[in-house]
Each structure stands twice: as structure tokens, then as C-alpha cells.
Amino acid sequence: MIPMGGDVYLESVVVLLAGFAIALFFILAGMTYNGDKHRENLKEYAISRCRQLLIPYFVLYIIMMLLFIPLAGSVDTYLTPGEVFFWFLYGAGPPGQATYLWFLPVLYFGLLLFTVIEAATHNIDSRVRWPLIVLLPVLAFWITDVFSPILVPWRLNSILLATTFCIVGQEMTRYRGLKPWRTGSRIRDVGIFLILSLVLVVASQYNGFTNLVEDSFGSNAWLYLITGASGTILVFMLSSLFKSPSKRMVFLGVNSQIIYEIHPVFFYLAPATMVLLGWSLAEYDALLSIFWPMRFVFGFVLAIAFTFLVLRNRVLSLIFTGKNKK
């Protein structure tokens, strides 16, 4: 058996990652948005992102609902096909069992709101947008409280937070452009890194576990914003140590959506494989601290391998990327 300390350590790592991992993707979306290119034709941008994000969302969700029909009679899925369809229309849930696909529509609608704000304010002093970094989270938490304990339909609260982080990302770009996150002094860089690491650890622990799927943003809105921003800067500082990204890293970045959309399938193959080898799920859960990293690597590697298949198949490409590659 694993000592309790191992479980506490794993829980602390999960709390830390949950505090900024999702925020990182939203901030990157804001940083990489090219307003000069899309500002004059937001309709085309909206359609393009709709194909990229919502086609995979709806297609994969429909496939999942269809799988529930034959499984309902032989496997304890906890939900009937009708219940799955209800939560699909509701745009959130089911409570405690929401799928990872939630990220796609939240990113899409968050990006749309962000682009409208950017188009309306790009000729104004950027400081005019700073109050939105406060107001949007306040509105998100207010909406959450209004619906609590019911989940917010179509995750409007998460969409507002996604927009907030997109604005933060854009302001980072205005401040530094795409320059490496280094100061030119190794001592100063180490000092900043240590301070940010301390801020991230303390803020994430005080804020607690965040789970946008369940409308849980921690104990304090501002702590969530702090962990998201500080964790993102730490990642940027680490990435700036590399002179140029390798072809493998570029491949992962370009195809990260496919990997994200398929990884749960392979992630859950790990415990299934252990059962086939004679282990019980109880034994697997008892040693989760040991097997979780192996499970992650197993799922990640197979997801990358599957990505090559998607890139070479027109039907799979349409399902996972919204693009019908020829």
C-alpha cells in the first residue's frame, strides 16, 4: 500500500495543475489572436472557429450518445440514453460525469466574446479593457451563485472566465510581444521564477481544487486569476530556455486538439488492461499514485499515434478537426 503522504502529494499536484492548466490554453488563445487579420471580418473568423471547435464537439458527442444505446442494457453506464440527450441539450453536466468535450464550446464562445471586445476597443487605450479582467469574473461568479446548486446552462460562467483569460493573454502580448520571457540576468530570472512558483503554490493551495466542469472555481475568484496568470508565466519562462522548438514540439502544438479529443479513450485503456492481466479495480485504485503517471504516458503516446491516422483520413479529419482534408 502507498503511504498517506503519497496520496496527499498526488492531491497537491492535481490542485496545482488544475489552478492554471486550463487558464493556460485560454491565455494562449488571447496571445496568438491576430486582430489585424480578423478584425474586419469577424463573421469569417467565427465560421472558421465553429468548424474547428464545434463540429468535433457535436460529432463526438453524438457518437457518444449513440454508443449509450447498445451499452445501456449490458454495462452500468449510470445514465440512460435519454438522460445523456437531455444534458447534451442543456449544454452542461451531467453532474459528476460531464465529459471532457466541455472545453470546446467554452473556448469557442469565449473566443467570440473576446474578439468582439477586441474589435470594439482596439483603437482605445488598452487600460480601458483592464476593468473587464475584474468585471467578467465577478459576473461569472454571480451567475454561478444564482444557479447553484444547479449547473449553469451552456457554462456561461466558464465562457466569461475564458474571455477574461483571453484578455489577459492579449495584454501580455501588448506588453512583451512574442519575446522570450527572460530579463537578461540569470540571477533576476531565477528570483522571479522562485517568487512566481511560491505565489502559484500558495494561491492554489488556498484556493483549493478548481473544476470548471462542475462550476467549481475554488474559494476565491482572484486567487483563481492569480494562479492562472502566474502558472502561465512560469510555463513561458521555462519554454524561453529553449532556443527554438523542435519539430516534435511543433507537431504536438499544431495537433494538440486532436490529442485532447482522443486521449480519454486510450487513458481508460490502462485500467482495462490491468483487469485483463488479472488485477482488480480495487487493487488498481489502491496503487493509483504509482499507476497514474504510467497511465498518462500510455494514453498520451497512443493518442499521438492515432493523430497520424487522423491526418491521413478525410472522415477522421472532419470528425476531429472540422476540416475535410484532401
Secondary structure by P-SEA (a helix, b strand, c coil): cccaaaaaaaaaaaaaaaacaaaaaaaaaaaacccccccccaaaaaaaaaaacaaaaaaaaaaaaaaaaaacccccccccaaaaaaaaaaccccccccccaaaaaaaaaaaaaaaaaaaaccccccccccccccaaaaaaaaaaaaacccccccaaaaaaaaaaaaaaaaaaaaaccccccccccaaaaaaaaaaaaaaaaaaaaaacccccccccccccaaaaaaaaaaaaaaaaaaaaccccccaaaaaaaaaaaaaaacaaaaaaaaaaaaaaacccaaaaaaacccaaaaaaaaaaaaaaaaaaaaaacaaaaaaccccccc
